[in-house]
């Protein structure tokens, strides 16, 4: 083969279009010293391939590979191994749930503000008022207290929502 034919065969070789006969011809060509600089640069590659082809694995090689595959498949069958992240996530969830339960079920606390509960207790302790004006005044006081509590709740909600909007901008 001449240099031009070898270059054409190399292009086919790297495209995966050569036959075994063509590849054998390339190996034979690269065993000899090269004068062309581009082909000389390819020579170590083919010499490496030829050396690696000569390596023969020992007798236990296949058995070791098979044992590794079997061990891996047995480990997968045993179940999912829990990692530290899994344990930490479970512990954090438990702490959050216990804390929320303690806060919610604490004796002597109320979810309502004192002004609203005092109105409910006061209004519930009396069945009737002496005059309709007194009853109307008491209803107005209760509605105003409820309105104040709702306004405070709205302000807290708006404050929290602005924090969530900032978080949403960061997430996007």
N, C-alpha and C positions, 0 to 999 in steps of 0.2 A: 504494500500500500504506500501511496505517497502522502505528503503532508496535507494536500487538499482533501483527499478521501478521508483521512483521519479526522480532520476538522468537521466534515459533513457527518461522519459517524458519531462524533462527540455531541453535535447538536441533536441528533436523533436519540442518543443515549440519555441526555439530560431531559429530553421530552418524553422518555419512556417508550420509544418506538423502535428499539433495536431488538434483534433476535439473539438467541444464545450464541449463535455462530459469530455475529457481529461483535458481541461483547468479548468473546474469546479472542477475536482478532485484535481488539483494543488492548486487552491484557498482554497479549504477545508483543504488540507494538511498544507498549510502555515499559517492558522489561529491558529494552535496549536503551543506551544513552541517547538523549535528544539534543538536537542543535537548535531547533526553533524555540524561542523564548516562551511563547504562549503554551506550547506543548510541554516544555520543560516544567512549567508551573503546574500542569495537570499530573505530571508523573508521580509525585508523592501520594496523591489521592488514590490512584490505581494501585500503587505498590502497597498502600495501607489495606485496600480491599483484598488484595491477594494474600497478605499476611493474616488478616482476620479470617479468611476462608480456611486457612490451615489449622486453626484452633479447633480442637475436638474436646467437648466437655467430658468430664470423668463419668464413671458409671453411676454414681449416686445423684447426679445433677437432676435428672427427671424426677426421681423420688423426692428430692428436697423441694422442688417446685410444686409437685402434687401435694405434699404434706402442708406447705404454706397455704395453698388454695383451700384445702379441707379445713385447716384450723380457722381460716378467716370465715368460711361459711358456717362453721359451728359457732363462732363468736356472734355472728349475726343472728343465729337462731336463739341464742340465750336471752335476747331482749335488748332493750335500749339501755346503755350505760348512762347513769345520771352524772352529769358534770357538776362542777362547782356552781356554774351559772344557774343551773336548774334548782339546786338546793337554796341558793341565795334568793332567787325569785320566789320560791315557795315560802321561805321565812319572811320576806318582806311583805308578801300578801297576808300572811297570818298576823303579823304585827299591825298592819293597817286595819284589818277586820276587827281585831281585838280592841284596838284603840277607838275605832268608831263605835263599837258596841259599848265600851265603857263610857264614852262621852254621852251617848244617847240614853243609856240605862242608868246613869248616875242617880242615886236618890237625892231628893231635895233640890233638884234643878228643874227648870221649866224651859220649854222652847219659846215661850212667849215673854214679852217684856213685862216688867212689873206694873207699868201703868195700865196695860190692857187687862192683866189678870185682876188688878184691884177693882177695875170697873166691873168686870164680870162678877167678882165676888160681891161687890157692893150691890149691884143690880140684882143678883141672885138672892141676896139675903132679905130683900124686901119684896113683898108681893105687890103692893100698891103704893101709890103716892097720894099725898093729901090733896093735890090739885093737878089739873092737866098741865099747867105751866111748869110745875116741878118735874113732871114726867118728861115733858118736851125738853127742858133744860138738861136733864140727865141723858136723854137720847142724843142730843147735840154734843154733849161732852164725850160720850162714847164714840160717836162718829168722828169727831175731831181727833181723838186719840188713835183711832184706827187709821185715819188718813195720815197722821204723822208717822205711824209705823210703816204704812205702805210706802210713803215717800222715802223714808230711810232705807227700806228694802230696795226701792228702785235705784237710789243713789249707789248703794253697794253693788247692785247688779251692773249698772253702767260702768262703774269703776273696774269691776272684774272683766266686763266685756271689752273695755279698751285694752286691757292687758292681753286678752285673747286675740284681739285684732293685731296687736304688735307681734304676738307670737306667730299669727298666721302669715304676716309679711315676712318674718324671718324664715318660716318653713317654705315659703314659695321661693 
